[in-house]
Amino acid sequence: MPVPGPGYSITVRLEAPPSASAAGDLASAVGRAGGVITAFDVVESHSDRVIIDLTCNALSANHAKDITDTLGLLPGVAVRKVSDRTFLVHLGGKIEISSKVPLRNRDDLSRAYTPGVARICQAIAENPDDARRLTIKRNTVAVVTDGSAVLGLGNLGPAAALPVMEGKAALFKKFAGVDAWPVCLDTQDTEEIIRAVELIAPVYGGINLEDIAAPRCFEIEARLREKLDIPVFHDDQHGTAIVVVGALRNALRVVGKKIDDCKIVVCGVGAAGSAIIRLLLKQGPGDVVAVDVDGIVHRDRPGLDDNLKSIAAATNRSNVSGRLHDALVGADVFIGVSAPNLFGAEQVATMNPDAIVFALANPDPEIDPMEAQKHAAIVATGRSDFPNQINNVLAFPGVFRGLLDANAHSITDSMLLAAANAIADVVDGDRLNASFIVPSVFDSTVAPAVAEAVRKAATGAA
């Protein structure tokens, strides 16, 4: 199922014989090893040798090594150096701070810094709300993590989480013009995290919580929302939920079903799954059945934590029990935010006709998309190499752009639903089909549409 991609792109500098067959031999070797060549550059040419930079995509770090080893076995070929292009992108970090005002002379310095800045400080002291008007607070978001749930890699800690938070900040700037900064906290204590965010909050117009493990993330978000006068948004929860709900609205349009007639199975009841369920319930589905590693969540199941008790009370109207395969029987929609390879085509066949499968575990989904397509009408994944990618970048830049523009002090479910509907509406009727239920992450109309929808909802709420 996986194909070589740019995430594991390498450039191999080779010394090869100057023969007419050299290029073909190198290309054939990469092909035999399962790689895909994306560039072939002759760096130097001599009478007895040529120096070549060969760039190719691989499946993994180990696969990249296999390709390199295969090239090195060719007669007369020597591997001089291997550069991992992903690591090169991260050298020195991916973001920087730059000044918005010129500092060319004494006058510039007097206004931007002392003595002129003292007047700005006094104005804010007299009217604290002026901080949003006269400082970076009006356009700045903190991307906060404790490194306890980094991507799908687990508890890597704050330093290892930093590359992800840098990337998040870069996406904020690229897609919505929002200045975001990584805040990686060297603690996984709930009270310390809450207090740390409280202490830094005066600088920011919003807090984006990221890669904090469940169930701790639920309490952290809830308590920060109570304490702070700026929006607090846990993207692993609500960003995912927004895009899923928007995509599902369009998927149901394609198959001609109404959500209030649908049985929806949600597999995975951590941060993302819980938020998806709660936002779905605002849409009035026929029923939602939640499934976790211990099976179907129902009211009589022993050992439920507070989050699962809340989920059980609001879902599974018939209080059925069993495993995932049991839940899928007669379902209209499957939404997975859990683990890879949990079921196959034979289970999709037990779902209702025109089934919708959102298998979002990354990088390997709950079911091979090709298997799902044997019986499902619509299939979506979290991957960029299949149609219908469910990607949080469709949501969070525009959401925060709208919150900041509205000078919002909080975030509500109506704002989340407004964002979901805005994403869905970007795909108009002429483009909507089974392979295109959500817009591309590079569609420049998405973030402004989401921002405007959130701004209107926030202004209405205020």
Secondary structure, 3 states (H helix, E strand, C coil): CCCCEEEEEEEEEEEECCCCCHHHHHHHHHHHCCCEEEEEEEEEECCCCEEEEEEEEECCHHHHHHHHHHHHCCCCCEEEEEEEHHHHHHCCCCCCCCCCCCCCCHHHHHHHCCCCHHHHHHHHHHCHHHHHHHCHHHHEEEEEECCCCECCCECCCHHHHHHHHHHHHHHHHHHHCCEEEEEECCCCCHHHHHHHHHHHHHHCCEEEECCCCCCHHHHHHHHHHHHCCCCEEEHHHHHHHHHHHHHHHHHHHHHCCCHHHCEEEEECCCHHHHHHHHHHHCCCCCEEEEEECCEECCCCCCCCCHHHHHHHHHCCCCCCCCCHHHHHCCCCEEEECCCCCCCCHHHHCCCCCCEEEEECCCCCCCCCHHHHCCCEEEEEECCCCCCCECCHHHCHHHHHHHHHHCCCCCCCHHHHHHHHHHHHHHCCCCCCECCECCCCCCCCCHHHHHHHHHHHHHHHHC
